[in-house]
Structures are given as structure tokens and as C-alpha cells.
Amino acid sequence: MGRWPGGTQQRLQEAAIKLFSESGYDSTTVADIAGTAGVTERTFYNHFADKRDVLFPDQQQFIAEVAEAVTAAPPGQPPLDTILAALRHTADWFDQHRDAAQRRRKILDTRAELRERELAKMAALDTAIAAALRERGCPTGTAALTAVAAVAAYRLAVDTWLTDPEHRSLRQHLNWSFEELRAAAKNW
């Protein structure tokens, strides 16, 4: 095995989710994760800062991709439509990883510190979207309110997608959630 074999990060993530699900978050060590993935602890630390970090892979990349898609949207597209389109762009990847996402959510639900990290991720997404909207010329207040509301709609979509017994796509759940947001805004 080479120093950093291809797919190492994904193997570590899969091993961590498996072990956290079977043995619990507290009982699983970095050594356990590395061993299950077939790498050394040192290799683990080349990819992640700690075992908590393994549950939040590519967080910054996801946020950057969404913000970039918002910035690159066609001129004149309404802010909420722009954000929805950017989030839809990521939906197919999540649909392909639904099982891991469901297991990850169960793990997050067991630890307050992990839920706090997830909320911090959503706050960073909201901040990045607001900045992208401002870059498009959206007034500061409108950008901030739209970003907060859109991230709330996104969270609702993900929550319903993860528990959907019919396994409908995240894209469908995003569409429904944003429709509910629009309807709520009209009725205020």
C-alpha cells in the first residue's frame, strides 16, 4: 500500500461511520478507524484533525461550490431562485450517498458537540450565500434575510429527505421546501 492510496479519505469516512454506528462515537478511537480503513493513524491525521472532523468532510468545498454557483447565476435571476439552483446542483451527489447521510445523521443526533458543529456549518453556508448575493448586487439586508431563510429551507429539505420512506430525491425535497418558504412569505 502506498503512502496515500487513492480513496483513503472516503475509506476513512466509511470506516468511521460504520464504527460509530456499531460501537458508538465515544467508544471508537482514531486507531480503530484507521485500522478498519487499512491505514495508519498518521495517515488518518493527514486527512482529518480528529475523529469528529471525519463526519464533516469537504465542508468548506461544499460551501464554496454553493457560493460560487450563486455568484455565477444569470444576471437578473431572483435571489431565492439563485440559491435554490445552487443547492440543486449538489443534490445528485447527496442522493448517491443517502445511506451514509442517514447513518451520519443518527450519529450527529447522539452528541451535542456534533450537532453544534452541524449548526456551525449551516451558519457558514448562510454567511457565504449572503456574501455571494451581495456580490451580485443584492442589498445587504435582503441578502442576509434571503440567505438565512434559504438555509432554513435547505435544512428542512435535508431533514425530510433523510426520513422520506419513499426515497424521493433531495432535489424534490428542495423544491417542496422552497415552495413552502415562498408560500409562507406571501402569507406573512
Secondary structure, 3 states (H helix, E strand, C coil): CCCCCCCHHHHHHHHHHHHHHHHCCCCCCHHHHHHHHCCCHHHHHHHCCCCCHHHCCCHHHHHHHHHHHHHHCCCCCCHHHHHHHHHHHHHHHHHHCHHHHHHHHHHHCCCHHHHHHHHHHHHHHHHHHHHHHHHCCCCHHHHHHHHHHHHHHHHHHHHHHHCCCCCCCHHHHHHHHHHHHHHHHHHC
